Amino acid sequence: MRRMHWSWDELQQTPAYVRRYALDFLGLIAQQEHRAQDQARREADRRMG
């Protein structure tokens, strides 16, 4: 949970449903970042011909 800035002890003390919510949220962020990278790559390809 490095991206959430949680230590290992904080993670262990967090209820399971909160960990699950955080993982789901991080997954959504990763998907959005992936889409943005793909879009930027396609735009760069179009510009280069």
LINPEHU-V677374 format. One record per run of one state. SS is the DSSP state (a for helix, b for strand, c for the rest). FROM is the first residue (numbers start at 0). TO is the last residue. If there is no record, write none. Layout:
SS;FROM;TO / SS;FROM;TO
//
This chain:
c;0;0 / a;1;3 / c;4;6 / a;7;12 / c;13;14 / a;15;47 / c;48;48
//
